[in-house]
Amino acid sequence: MKKKITDLLKQIGTYLGPRLNDKAVISVFLIVTAWNVALSSDFGRQHFLTLQLKFYDSLWSWKRKPRYDSTVTLVRIDDSQHWAQGRCDSPTSRHLLAQLIRNASQPSHKAAVIALDVQLYAPVGKSAGWHNSEREDEEDELLKSIHDSARAGVAVIVPVGFVMEENGDLLRIPNIYTDEQLPLADVKGACGYPACAVLGSIKLPVDKRQIPLQETARDWYAGSQLRQFPSFALAAADAKSRAHVQPSSKPPIAQAIKDHGELFGGFLPESAFTKHEISAQQLLSADPSAMWKCDGNLLLIGGEWHSDQGYGPLEDLHLSPVGEIPGLVLHANYMEALLGDHFTKPVSVVLAIVIDLFVGLALYVAFDWVKEWPGLLRLLGQLLVLSLITIPILVAYFSFVNLDKYFDFLPPIGLYFVHLLYEHLKEYVRLVRARLGAH
């Protein structure tokens, strides 16, 4: 057995010797390795991520049928509700949000959690708790609805946002409410109500496949210390599971938070959420035919409107592995992934490089091997080697649609096939010229 392995290695070395002196082959290996290294960095994600996501979007187009059902109930605030105020600079109606929260907290159809994917930022230069005199009544109404919801046993996830400071730290943007005004839990986990409101970061990652888990940031006021903020999705998922196992306590998630690591989530297309969706108008009017979708569920309220008074393009669109989807659906996907364990760790960059180099070596060995075949058989053999590109694509497809696993190292393998195809065409042209010369 040992002799067979030794002989095999010698044969591989014989095939590789001339190839490893080929500058083109060496260049391809270096580019593939650099591609994998770049994908693990912020720089790479900014420059290669679109290509990666389009790759997964193309894989998804082969299936289109989700492998699991959605559970999050979406409430979309559309153009008719958002632009009804008639002013371009007006935020989403606080009166509308208060009504939606109030109706979703009624005992007859009470949601378990209400997550608000709506910015509640104070204007630039204003401190937390500042109110526009023209909207003060509406903002008081919204605050009261959050307290009433907590009193009814329904947790409200209040969004917080951040900006990057010059030193690289995140600085929290002040909200229209101070933390003291909200029914947040104290250090003992109590707020005086059956359920407490929770702050959740709506900051999205650069790589939209990555589930946001936690942010470390300073508060908006001078002299504040760094503190931890759970992500919007994790806060909502924990609140939904507070009577059971909370996602943040699950070993993979807890370890990722501790190590500041990454978890990639599975994705559902926007159409997968229509089964549990309620329009804002239905919730506003407490439509009996739709209110049952609130019962005991995680209700995600957010906007999905167009710019320019409704005549422009859809706002807040993001590229995902299942195509372009609104930010509201992104958050819903993160919540689904955390609640249903539809997540996985990324493949390490070292393993990705090793696999890519191994595949490349195997392809070049096979391509050189068939070169020894005579005439037409040689060309057919080279075409067969080139056709092996379907294998990594099928592996990527299976892992993505069935295992929520993103094999980012597979697209760079395509560079080998581009080079081998060039070699094949060059060989074909040489043979044609030789044949013509013979005549």
Number of C-alpha atoms within 10 A of each C-alpha: 6 7 8 9 10 11 12 12 12 12 13 16 14 12 18 17 11 10 17 15 10 11 10 12 18 12 11 18 22 12 14 23 20 14 18 24 16 17 19 15 10 13 11 15 16 13 12 15 20 14 12 22 22 17 19 22 18 15 20 20 11 10 11 15 14 16 13 14 14 21 21 24 23 25 23 20 21 18 17 13 16 22 21 12 13 9 10 11 7 11 15 19 17 20 16 19 24 22 19 23 26 20 21 26 27 17 11 12 19 25 27 23 31 29 29 24 21 19 17 20 20 18 15 8 7 14 18 18 15 16 19 12 9 8 15 14 14 19 22 15 18 22 20 16 22 26 23 18 30 24 18 17 19 29 29 31 25 25 22 23 21 20 14 11 12 7 6 8 14 19 19 20 22 25 23 22 19 12 14 8 12 20 24 24 15 10 7 6 10 13 17 13 19 13 25 25 25 23 21 26 26 23 16 16 11 11 17 20 22 19 27 25 26 21 20 17 21 21 17 17 13 7 8 11 10 14 10 11 20 22 24 29 28 27 29 34 25 22 26 25 17 13 8 9 12 17 25 21 11 12 10 18 23 15 14 16 18 10 9 12 14 19 22 21 26 30 27 25 20 17 13 18 19 12 14 19 20 25 16 23 17 15 20 18 12 18 13 11 9 15 19 17 23 27 19 14 19 27 30 25 23 24 23 19 23 17 14 12 15 15 10 10 11 15 15 15 16 14 19 23 24 21 17 18 17 19 21 23 26 25 26 25 26 30 29 25 26 25 23 16 16 20 24 20 17 17 14 12 17 12 12 18 20 13 15 22 18 11 16 21 20 15 19 20 19 18 22 16 15 18 17 11 14 9 10 11 13 18 18 13 18 23 16 14 19 19 11 12 16 10 10 17 18 12 12 21 22 14 14 19 21 12 14 19 21 24 19 23 26 21 19 20 21 16 15 23 20 13 15 20 16 12 14 20 13 12 16 14 12 12 14 12 12 11 10 9 8 7 6
